[in-house]
Amino acid sequence: MGELTDKAKGAVNEGVGKAKQEIGKQRNDPDQQAEGLGQEAKGKAQGVKGSVKGAMGDRV
């Protein structure tokens, strides 16, 4: 995957994770909140991966 693909997937995962956290808060569901935190972290990691690929010219 290229830099932009990783960054885009990361942004989507961050957004979905934040939404899951909010739904978990509204429903008083700590499992849903934790799932959202995990997905948000995954998205942030994907964004970093995309940034590294950009810096290294997609050689990663």
Protein Blocks (a to p, Z undefined) as FASTA:
>chain_A
ZZklmmmmmmmmmmmmmmmmmmmmmnopaklmmmmmmmmmmmmmmmmmmmmmmmnoopZZ
